[in-house]
Amino acid sequence: MSITAQSAETLALNVLGWLVGNDELLPVFLGSTGASEGDLRERASEPEFLGSVLEFLMLDDSWVVAFCDANSVPYDLPAQAKAALSGGADIHWT
């Protein structure tokens, strides 16, 4: 089952909110992407940025499991959302 771009954006925004609330992981995300805290607000509506949020989450299975468990979503949904946002293409955000 594939998800819509709108559902993918909603999930990515939920991931972003989860990252912002994670004092240990947020600095890792900011350092890895080069994004600033201001970028989080300014770019939160951009599909490319939201795709990078999902891609970051998927770097570590334990992060995916923690997010999905905290939000009661299937473990494969972040990957589906990333594919929907990127049109199936890989996103290069570094």
Backbone as JSON, one array per atom type, in Angstrom:
{
  "sequence": "MSITAQSAETLALNVLGWLVGNDELLPVFLGSTGASEGDLRERASEPEFLGSVLEFLMLDDSWVVAFCDANSVPYDLPAQAKAALSGGADIHWT",
  "N": [[0.85, -1.18, 0.0], [0.68, 2.13, -0.95], [1.41, 5.49, 0.14], [-0.07, 8.77, 0.18], [1.3, 11.9, -1.03], [0.62, 13.96, 0.67], [0.01, 12.61, 3.07], [2.53, 11.58, 3.53], [4.01, 13.92, 3.96], [2.78, 14.76, 6.32], [3.52, 12.68, 8.06], [6.3, 13.05, 8.01], [6.48, 15.57, 9.19], [5.62, 14.87, 11.72], [7.76, 13.23, 12.45], [9.77, 15.17, 12.47], [8.85, 16.77, 14.6], [9.14, 14.88, 16.63], [11.91, 14.55, 16.6], [12.71, 17.14, 17.39], [11.82, 17.13, 19.98], [13.58, 15.39, 21.12], [16.23, 15.45, 23.03], [18.75, 14.29, 22.8], [19.0, 13.34, 20.18], [18.35, 15.44, 18.42], [20.58, 17.32, 18.25], [22.34, 15.67, 16.82], [21.0, 15.32, 14.4], [20.94, 18.03, 13.51], [23.7, 18.53, 13.3], [24.44, 16.59, 11.41], [23.01, 17.29, 9.13], [23.56, 19.94, 8.75], [21.69, 21.8, 9.15], [20.05, 24.54, 10.76], [18.42, 25.55, 13.83], [16.6, 27.47, 13.1], [16.19, 26.78, 10.44], [14.61, 24.55, 10.74], [12.07, 25.55, 11.3], [11.67, 27.28, 9.1], [11.92, 25.67, 6.82], [10.18, 23.59, 7.06], [7.94, 23.14, 5.5], [8.83, 22.31, 3.07], [9.02, 19.77, 0.73], [11.48, 18.51, 0.04], [13.14, 19.01, 2.24], [11.66, 17.75, 4.24], [11.87, 15.17, 3.29], [14.57, 14.76, 3.8], [14.52, 14.69, 6.54], [13.15, 12.31, 7.01], [14.93, 10.55, 5.78], [17.17, 10.84, 7.44], [16.12, 9.78, 9.85], [15.9, 7.13, 9.1], [18.48, 6.25, 9.08], [19.2, 4.77, 11.25], [18.07, 1.84, 12.6], [17.1, 1.61, 15.22], [16.21, 4.16, 15.78], [14.08, 4.41, 14.02], [12.38, 2.43, 15.03], [11.95, 3.46, 17.63], [10.64, 5.93, 17.04], [8.38, 5.0, 15.59], [7.17, 3.28, 17.47], [6.55, 5.15, 19.47], [4.66, 6.63, 18.16], [2.76, 4.93, 17.25], [2.83, 3.78, 14.61], [3.28, 1.8, 11.63], [6.4, 0.08, 11.1], [7.45, 0.22, 8.52], [6.44, 2.52, 7.41], [7.85, 5.09, 7.47], [9.77, 4.7, 5.38], [8.1, 4.34, 3.18], [6.92, 6.86, 3.16], [9.13, 8.49, 2.62], [9.74, 7.64, 0.02], [7.42, 8.49, -1.27], [7.63, 11.27, -1.0], [9.95, 11.83, -2.41], [9.39, 11.02, -4.91], [10.27, 8.57, -5.52], [12.91, 8.82, -6.11], [16.32, 9.03, -4.98], [17.23, 11.18, -2.32], [19.63, 13.62, -1.9], [21.05, 15.16, 0.65], [23.24, 16.12, 1.91]],
  "CA": [[0.0, 0.0, 0.0], [1.46, 3.36, -0.99], [0.76, 6.6, 0.81], [-0.12, 9.99, -0.61], [2.31, 12.89, -0.7], [0.14, 14.71, 1.84], [0.23, 11.75, 4.24], [3.98, 11.5, 3.72], [4.42, 15.18, 4.58], [2.29, 14.75, 7.7], [4.38, 11.78, 8.82], [7.61, 13.69, 8.14], [6.33, 16.61, 10.2], [5.59, 14.17, 13.02], [9.15, 12.83, 12.73], [10.48, 16.4, 12.83], [8.44, 17.09, 15.97], [9.75, 13.89, 17.51], [13.33, 14.91, 16.69], [12.84, 18.37, 18.18], [11.6, 16.76, 21.37], [14.59, 14.42, 21.55], [17.41, 16.24, 23.36], [19.98, 13.61, 22.38], [19.05, 13.12, 18.74], [18.25, 16.69, 17.67], [21.9, 17.83, 17.86], [22.91, 14.78, 15.8], [20.34, 15.71, 13.15], [21.42, 19.35, 13.09], [25.1, 18.38, 12.89], [24.53, 15.77, 10.21], [22.41, 17.95, 7.96], [24.0, 21.32, 8.63], [20.52, 22.65, 9.36], [19.99, 25.29, 12.01], [17.09, 25.48, 14.43], [15.75, 28.32, 12.27], [15.83, 26.01, 9.24], [13.52, 23.63, 11.09], [10.82, 26.29, 11.14], [11.56, 27.87, 7.78], [11.9, 24.69, 5.73], [9.3, 22.48, 7.42], [6.92, 22.92, 4.49], [9.48, 21.89, 1.83], [9.1, 18.3, 0.61], [12.87, 18.04, 0.03], [13.62, 19.02, 3.62], [10.96, 16.68, 4.95], [12.49, 13.92, 2.86], [15.84, 14.61, 4.51], [14.17, 14.3, 7.91], [12.86, 10.87, 6.96], [16.18, 9.84, 5.45], [17.96, 10.82, 8.67], [15.51, 8.83, 10.77], [16.14, 5.77, 8.63], [19.89, 5.89, 9.21], [19.39, 3.84, 12.37], [16.84, 1.09, 12.85], [16.58, 1.88, 16.56], [15.48, 5.44, 15.72], [12.8, 4.11, 13.36], [11.57, 1.69, 16.0], [11.55, 4.38, 18.7], [9.63, 6.85, 16.52], [7.16, 4.26, 15.25], [6.53, 2.83, 18.71], [6.01, 6.32, 20.16], [3.56, 7.21, 17.39], [1.88, 3.83, 16.83], [2.78, 3.63, 13.16], [4.06, 0.64, 11.16], [7.84, 0.33, 10.92], [7.8, 0.5, 7.13], [5.81, 3.75, 6.95], [8.81, 6.14, 7.11], [10.36, 4.43, 4.06], [7.05, 4.63, 2.2], [6.76, 8.31, 3.11], [10.3, 9.03, 1.92], [9.56, 7.36, -1.4], [6.34, 9.36, -1.78], [8.11, 12.65, -1.08], [11.02, 11.96, -3.39], [8.97, 10.48, -6.19], [11.02, 7.34, -5.72], [14.33, 9.13, -6.32], [17.11, 9.24, -3.77], [17.45, 12.57, -1.97], [20.98, 13.86, -1.38], [20.88, 16.38, 1.46], [24.49, 16.53, 2.54]],
  "C": [[0.9, 1.24, 0.0], [0.67, 4.49, -0.31], [0.82, 7.83, -0.08], [1.0, 10.93, -0.17], [1.9, 13.68, 0.54], [0.33, 13.89, 3.12], [1.71, 11.62, 4.56], [4.5, 12.77, 4.4], [3.99, 15.23, 6.04], [3.16, 13.86, 8.57], [5.74, 12.42, 9.04], [7.56, 14.82, 9.17], [6.27, 16.02, 11.6], [6.98, 13.72, 13.42], [9.95, 14.05, 13.17], [10.13, 16.82, 14.25], [9.05, 16.15, 16.99], [11.23, 14.19, 17.69], [13.54, 16.13, 17.57], [12.67, 18.07, 19.67], [12.63, 15.8, 21.94], [15.91, 15.16, 21.77], [18.72, 15.6, 22.92], [20.11, 13.54, 20.87], [19.0, 14.4, 17.93], [19.62, 17.25, 17.31], [22.59, 16.97, 16.79], [22.31, 15.13, 14.44], [20.88, 17.04, 12.64], [22.86, 19.26, 12.59], [25.25, 17.6, 11.6], [24.04, 16.48, 8.96], [22.96, 19.34, 7.72], [22.85, 22.29, 8.81], [20.65, 23.37, 10.7], [18.59, 25.12, 12.6], [16.12, 26.35, 13.64], [15.3, 27.61, 11.0], [14.67, 25.06, 9.53], [12.17, 24.29, 10.9], [10.61, 26.74, 9.69], [11.34, 26.85, 6.67], [10.94, 23.54, 5.97], [8.21, 22.21, 6.38], [7.5, 22.45, 3.15], [9.59, 20.36, 1.76], [10.53, 17.77, 0.63], [13.44, 17.98, 1.44], [12.96, 17.91, 4.42], [11.49, 15.31, 4.55], [13.81, 13.68, 3.58], [15.61, 14.22, 5.96], [13.92, 12.8, 7.97], [14.11, 10.06, 6.68], [17.08, 9.75, 6.68], [17.42, 9.79, 9.64], [15.88, 7.4, 10.39], [17.6, 5.37, 8.64], [20.13, 4.85, 10.3], [18.07, 3.16, 12.68], [16.25, 1.39, 14.22], [15.81, 3.2, 16.61], [14.11, 5.22, 15.08], [11.87, 3.42, 14.34], [11.07, 2.62, 17.1], [10.48, 5.35, 18.24], [8.31, 6.13, 16.28], [6.43, 3.78, 16.49], [5.88, 3.99, 19.44], [4.79, 6.89, 19.46], [2.59, 6.17, 16.84], [1.69, 3.76, 15.32], [3.61, 2.42, 12.76], [5.52, 1.02, 10.87], [8.23, 0.67, 9.49], [7.23, 1.83, 6.62], [6.8, 4.89, 6.67], [9.45, 5.93, 5.74], [9.34, 4.71, 2.96], [6.87, 6.14, 2.04], [7.92, 8.96, 2.37], [10.16, 8.83, 0.42], [8.49, 8.25, -2.01], [6.81, 10.79, -1.94], [9.15, 12.84, -2.17], [10.61, 11.49, -4.78], [9.71, 9.22, -6.55], [12.49, 7.56, -5.95], [15.03, 9.29, -4.99], [17.3, 10.74, -3.57], [18.86, 12.68, -1.4], [20.95, 15.19, -0.66], [22.14, 16.8, 2.15], [25.42, 17.15, 1.54]]
}
